[in-house]
């Protein structure tokens, strides 16, 4: 028989209180995750590849990785040079004599151990771009043994044995190295292949593109050799102008300026050719005493005379300046874009037109000459293919077709995205969930290393990819053209040197 109770069982108060407490805690955690402090939110991680970066701390140089950790602690008097930021090969210089322009150099790895010790000296090759910025050749090193120099790659493979008196970069041109042997100059590429034998008094690039060939000098006469090692122009001219259409050149022979082809055939002679600034397929731009005009190659007739500027764009279109204003015309002088700008640039690699107005604002035009947006251009990123434009009080992004894009469209590897609300900056994740509150006066997008710079009350600091403050806003950085952080390290003002420091600047 079942047991019968005359009264209801008593409630266990302690168990009820414990159960309620657990429920309240769960609810609180859920609310916290949804609406609570941003410090508890964490977006997806950014995939960051390992890189090596030069640093300057105190008065010494070293190397960190992309996490901001020391690889080589600062102990060198001279900047540690990094030929390729993905490989642990670093060049250090010692016994530097600035007056005598002498120094010793060798390679070390991430442990500080010497590499390539069979050579007496290991050094980088440094060059200059057409815009004036310097860079280090990223795939070769110059080595010296018994007073002769050669090339190796970053794995130590010998590309060309030490046999030259000197090896240097050909100014403005990538992957072309000038060699000197028995007092004569030659040229090799970055694989050690000989392009030009050591038989010339001088060698220089015709333009800043190696595809356009190399001007060689012998006995005071000049010729042209292309990168296929073919003699394009005989070594017989007094001068070769640094211009080409790819098949046409302007030379001086026995005091006469001529337009010649690759078979040394003279197209025509004209003394105005000495003032040429551009050779096209059918026209040549002339600048004589600040007065620009065109010569039509077919019949040598003059077109568009007495302009203050003519620059070729594309097709039959030219940037021109008249009466102090800049516009766009065709080769017949017909106006395509009104003469209302202070400057116009055609970015041929990117494929759009940048036109500056008197107020400092820019119109951005497509190749159909339609204005797509206006504002102040703050960044043109060829690597990721975008333009950052300040339009009013907002920053907007455009691809090179001048289509507006969001930062999520462009920075596809980022996990935090800059956002603005009520005049303040914060960060959201890809789902627009706020990760960092809108408390900053200015900020940057997340960089390649996962860090973003933030500004408050006139001072800069940084956050990491979780939105956690790494450096409180405390640095002026007023001299920096670009503000960027790697952990506690910030980019130095000299962006041409491209190093980071934690010195207060």
N, C-alpha and C positions, 0 to 999 in steps of 0.2 A: 504494500500500500504506500502510495506516495505520502511523503511527509507534508503535513498541512501547517501553514503559518497563520497565526491569527492576526499578525501585523505586517506592514511593508518592511523590507530590509532597510537598515540604516545606511545613509550616504557617507562614503569615505571622503571627507573634506580635503585631506592632503592630496589624494589622487586627483580630485577635481581641479585643485589649484595648479598642480603640476601640469595637467593636460592643457589647461587654459594658457599657462605660461608658454608652453611649447608652441601652441597655435599662434599666439601673439608674436612670438619670436620669428616664426616662419613668415607670417604676414609682413612683419617689419623688414625682413630680409628681402622679400619680393618687392616691396615698395621702394626699398633702398636701391635695389638694382635698377628699377624702372625710373625713379624720380630723385634718387638720393645724390650725395656728393659725387662729383665727377672723378675724384681720386680713386674710387672703387670700380670705375668702368675701365675696361681694357678692350681695345679693338684688336683686330687680327694683326699679326706681326708683319713687318716689312722684311722682305728677303734682301739681305745686305751681303754682297760679296766682299771678301777680304781685300783690302787695299792698304798700301803703305804710303804714309804722308810725312814729309819733313816737318820738324817742329823746332822752335826756338824758345828756350826757357832760360831765364836769367841772362847769361851771356854765352850760352852753349847751344850746340845743335844736336838733334837726335832724330828718331823716327818713331811714329806711333802707327797702330793699325786703325782700321775703320771703326773700331769700337772705342777708340781713344786710349787704348792701353799702350804702355811703352813696349816697343820692339827693341830699340837701341836707346838707352837712356842718354840724355843730353850730356855729352862729355867732349864734343869736338869743337875746335875753334872756328872751323869753316863749315859752311852748310853741307849737310850730307845730301849728295845728289842721287836721285832715284830714276834710272833710265826707263823703268816700266813699273807702274805702281801695283801690278799684280804679281811681280816676281821679287823674291828676296835677294836681290843683288843691289848693293849700295856702294857708291863711290865716295871715298873720303880723301881729302887733300891735306897734306901736311907740309911743313917747312915752306910756307908761302912767302915769297919775296915780291911784294907789289912793285917795287921800283925796278927790279930786274926781270919781272914777269916770269918767274920760275917757281915751281912747286913740285912736290912728289905726290903721287896718287896711287891708290890701290883699291881693290874690291873686297868687301866683306859680306857675310850673310847675316841672318837675323840673330845669330849667336855671337856676332862680332868676330867670327873666324875669317881669316884671309882666304880669298878665292883666286884661282888662276895664277898661282904662285910661280909658274914657270916663266912668267914675264917680269921684266924689271919695273914696269909701270903699266897701270890700267886706268883708262880715263874715259869720260863721256865725250860725245860730239855734240856741240851746241850750235844752234842755228837761229835765224831771225825770220819771222813771217813777214809778208808784205805790209801788214799793219803795224809792224814795229815790235811786236811781242816776241819774246825769246822762247825757245823750247829745246828739249833734249831729244836727240834721236832715240827712239824707244826700242830698237831691235838690234843695235850694234854697239860695240865698245872698241875704242882705239887702244891697241896694246903696243908696248915698246920692248925691244930686246936688242941688246948690243948696239944701241944707238939707231936702230931702224924701227919703223912702225908698220903695223898691219891692222887687220880687223878680226874680231871674233864676235859670235852671237852671245846672248845672255846665258846660254848653256855651256859656253866655253869652246864651242866648235870653231876652229880656225877657218875664217872665210877667205882670207888672203894673208899669206905669211908676211911677217915683218921684212920689208924690202925697200920701203920708201923713206925719204928724208922727212916728209910730213904728209899728213892726211887731215883735211878739214872739210866742213860742209860747204857746199856751193850755196852762196847766199840766196835766200828766199825760196830755194827749191828743195823739195823733199827727195830723199833716197838717191841723191847724187853727191858723190864725194870727190873732192879735188885731191889729186896726188902729185907729189913732187919727187922726181928721181933724176939724179945727175943734172940738176938745175932746170929740168924741163917738166912741164905740167901734163898730166893726163887725167882721166876720169874713170871712176868705178861706181857700180851701184851697190845697194845694201846687201846683195848676196856675194859681193866680191868679184862680180863679173867686170871685165875691162870693157868700157864703152869707147874710150879714146886712149890711145897709146901715149906714153910720155914723150911727146915729140914737139910740144908747142911752148911758145913764150908766155902765153896766158890763155885761160879758158874762162868764160862766163856764160851764164844762161841768157838766151835771147830775151825771154820774158820770165815771169815767175812760175811758168808752167814748163816742166821738163819736156812735155810733149812737143813744145815749139822748137826744141833743139838748142845747140850750144855754139856760141861764137868762139872760134879758135883763131889765135894769132901766131904768125910765123914770119919773122923778118920784117915786121911792121905792116904786114898785109893780113886781111881778115877773111875768113870763110865760115861756113856753117855745116855742122855735123848733127844729124838727128839722133834720137835715142835708139834707133835701130842700127847705129854705127855707119850710116850711109852719109857720104859727102853730098850735101844738098847744094851748097854754093862753093865754088872753087875758092881757095885761099889766095885771092888776088885783089881784094877790094881795100880801099883806104878806110872805109867805115861801113858798118851795117847798123841801121837804126833798130832799136829794140821793139819792133813791130812786125806783125805778120797776119795774113789772112789764113794762114795754113799752107798757102802755095805761092803767095806773093810777098816780096821783100823790097825795102828801099835801101839802096846802097849808094856809096860815093865811089866812083871810079874815075881816076885822073881828073878830079875836080868837078865832075858832073854828077848830079843826083839823078838816079834812075829807079824806075820800078821794074824789077826783074822777077822771073819765074824760077821754079826749081831746076830748070835746065840751063840756068844762067842767061836765058833769052831776055833781051830788053823789050819791055812793053812800050815805054816811052820815057823821055827825059824831060824834067821840068825843075827849075831851081826852087819852086815852092815846096817840092817834096822834102826839102831839108827841115821844114817846119811842120811836118806831119805828126799827128798825135794818135792816128788810128787808120788801119787799112781794113776795108771790108771787101765783100765779094764784088761790089760794083762802085764803091765810093771811097774816097780818102778824105779824112778831116784835116784841115790845115789851120794852124794858129800862128799868124804872123803879126807880131807886135800887139797881141791882145785882140786882134780881129779874126774871127773864125769864119771859115767857109768850107764848101765841099768841092772836091774835084771829081767829076764823073769819069770813071776809068775808061769807058767805051770810047769817048771822043775828047776827053780832057777838058770838057767845058766846066765852067764855074757855076756852082749852085749855092743858094742861101748865103750870100756874101754879107760881110759886116755885122755878124752876130757877136755878142760878147762871150758866148760860150756855145759850143756844139759838142754833144756827147752821144755816141750811138747807143740805142736801147735794144731793139729787136725789130725784125721785119724791115719796114721802110720808115721807122720812127726814131726820132732824135730828141734828146733833151736840149733845149736852147734857151738862151738868155738875151733879152732885148730890152733896152730902156730900164735896166736894173731889175727886171722881173723875169722869172723863169717859168717856162711852159713846155709843151711838147708839140713838135711839128713833124710832118712827113718831109721827105727829101725835096719836095717841091716847094716847101715853105708854108704849106697849108697848116693852120692851127688845129691841133687835135685836142689839147688841153690848154685852156686860157693862160696867158702870162700873168699869173696872180700870186705866184709863190716866191719865197726867198731861196729855196733850194729843192731839187728833185733828185732822187736816187732810184735807180732800178736795181733791185736785188735779184740778179739773174739766177743764182742758185736756188733762191727761195721762190721766185716767180711772182713778186708783187712790187708795187711802186710806192715809195714813201715821199710825200710832198709836204715840205715845211711851210707853214704860214707865218705871217709877221708876228703873231702873238705867241709863237713858240709851240703852238699846237700842230699836229700833223694830220693830213688826210692820207688814208691808205687806199690805194686804187688797185683794182685787178688789171689784168692785161687787156681788158676791153675798155679801160680808162674810166671805169665807174667807181665813184667814191663809196667804199663799203663801211668805213667807220672813221671817226675822228677822235683825237685825244693826244696824250703824251705817250710815246713809245718808251717803255722802261726796260724791255728785254726782247731780244730776238734769239730764240733758241733753235739753232739749226739741227742739233742732235735729236731733239724731241719733236721738232716741227711745229713750234708755236710762237706767237707774238703776244706779249703781255702789254696791254694798253691801259693807261689811266684815263677813264672816261668820266668826267666830272669828279666825284669823290669816290668812285668805285674802280677797282681793277677788273678788266675783262680779258678773256683769252680768245685768240683766234688761230685757226690753222692757216697754212700758207695760201689756201684758197679764200682766205678772209671770211671764213664761216665761224661764227661764234661757238666756242666750246666751253664746257665746264672744266674745272680743275680735275674732276674725277675722270673725265674723258682723256685727259692728257697724261696725268701722273698715275698711270695704271699700276705701278708697283708700290705706291704709297698706301699706308693704312690710316693716315690722318690727313685731313684736308682743311685748308684755311677757309674760315667763314666769317662774315661780318654781320653784326646786328646792333642796331641802335648806336652806330658810330664806333663800336668796339669790336675787336677781333677775338675769335676763339677757334676751336678746331672740332670738326665732326668726323665720324667714320663714314664709310661708303654708303651706309644706310641713313645718313643724316642724323645719327644719334650724337648728341653733344658729348664730347670727351673732355674738352677743356673749355671752361666757362668763358663768356665774352667779357674779358676784363682788361685786354691789352689795347694800347693805343696804336700799335703797329705790329706786324709779324710777317714772317716769310713762310713759303711752303716748305714742307719737309724736304731736306736735301738727300743726296745719294746715300748718305750714311745714317739716315733715319732721324736726324735732329732738325728742329725748326727753331729759328730765332724769334724771340718775343721782346717787345719794347713796352716799357711802362715808365711814366714820369721822366721821359727823356733818356732812360738807361736801357741797355740791351742785356738780355740773358738768353737761356735756351731751355727747351724741353726735349725729352727723348720720345721714342716712338710709342710709349705708353701714355704720353701726356704728362709725365712726371717732370717737375722742375729739376734740372741738373745744375744750371747756373742762374741764380736769382738776378733779375734785372738790376745790374750794378755797373755796367761798362758804358762809357761814352761812345766809343767807336765812331767818332765824328769824322775821322779821316778815311774811313773805309768806304770804298765804292760799292763793295759787296759785303754783306754781313752774313757769315756762315759759321756754324759751330760743329765741332766733333767732341762731344762730351764737354770737358772744361776748357777745351782749346777753341780759339776763334781765329778766323782767317786774318792774316796780317794785312795792313793797308796796301802793301806792295803786292798787288795781285799778279804782277808779272813774274815775281819770284815764286808765288804759289806755295806758301808755307803757313802753318798754323802756330799760334803762340798762346801762352796763358799769361803773358806779361800784360799789365794794365796799360792800354793804349787808347 
